[in-house]
Amino acid sequence: MAHIKAGGVTRGPKNNFAKRRGVKLYAGQKVKPGGIIVRQKGTKVHPGENVKMGKDFTIFAVKEGIVEFADKHSAKFVNVI
């Protein structure tokens, strides 16, 4: 018989899942109104023309057009032209 109580499982199943963040549409691609361009945590990319940011920092298009990325003052911006 064992004299030591069995320890708990150290490597059990994990309950976390991938957040699927990142750039969804790249420069030169077409986007429809409401189309998600970037999913992010924090403002790594800022909204520009014809683009808005959701409460979870998701950047989405307001108008139909073509996605464009620009650098201004050491910050990245997304525009829809």
C-alpha positions, 0 to 999 in steps of 0.5 A, spaced: 500 500 500 502 507 498 504 511 504 504 517 500 497 521 498 497 521 490 498 528 488 494 533 483 495 532 476 500 538 474 499 538 466 491 537 465 487 540 460 487 547 459 481 551 458 484 557 454 483 558 447 486 562 441 483 569 440 484 570 433 487 577 433 491 580 427 490 583 421 484 580 417 485 585 411 491 587 408 493 593 404 490 593 397 484 589 399 477 591 398 473 592 404 465 592 405 462 597 410 462 593 417 468 589 415 473 587 420 480 590 418 484 589 424 483 585 431 488 587 436 489 588 444 490 596 445 491 601 439 497 598 436 494 600 429 490 607 430 483 608 425 484 613 420 479 615 414 473 612 413 475 607 419 472 606 426 474 603 432 470 598 437 470 598 444 475 592 444 480 595 439 477 592 433 478 596 427 472 596 422 471 599 415 465 605 415 465 605 407 466 601 402 473 601 399 480 599 399 485 598 405 491 602 406 496 602 411 500 609 413 505 611 418 504 618 421 509 620 427 511 613 429 504 610 429 500 606 424 494 608 421 489 604 417 485 608 412 479 606 407 480 609 400 
